[in-house]
Amino acid sequence: MADVFGKIRTPIGNELSDDALLMVAAYQQGSNGGVTQMVNMLQKVVNEYPETPHSVRTIWFLHEKGKISDPEYDFALTFLAVGTILQNPKDFSVNSEALNL
């Protein structure tokens, strides 16, 4: 996954947590060799909606507006959920130690 994220980091960005989730949502596109569709869509959405670019560049907003697919949205949510559970598995009744990186 790191190789794909390395390739899509520059065109999408990763400065904010919302950007990181966008990268996760774009992972499948990146693993297929490109992210131009996602980058072009993000530029269009930023220009189309009067909200701030930060509020528009979220998986929540993009999914609500039908700009990212259900599988892209679900993959990002699953990634987020796994990361949350791995921080303190016992809070989620998972019999495992926390992942310490």
C-alpha angles and dihedrals in degrees: 000000000000092000092054093044089050089057097046097040095084100049095042102029132221105216094114132040089244089056090052090054089049088055090053091049089051093048096103091051089049093049088053091057107268150047101193091115092057094043092048091047092050091052091049093049093049089053095041102051124058094218119105115280089245094058092045095049096070131106088232095058094039093050092047089053093045093245096126124043125250091249091052091048093045092049091053092047092048090050090050093047094049091050091050093049093046091058092063112000096175090065086064096043092255112145098223141096120259116268109249114194 
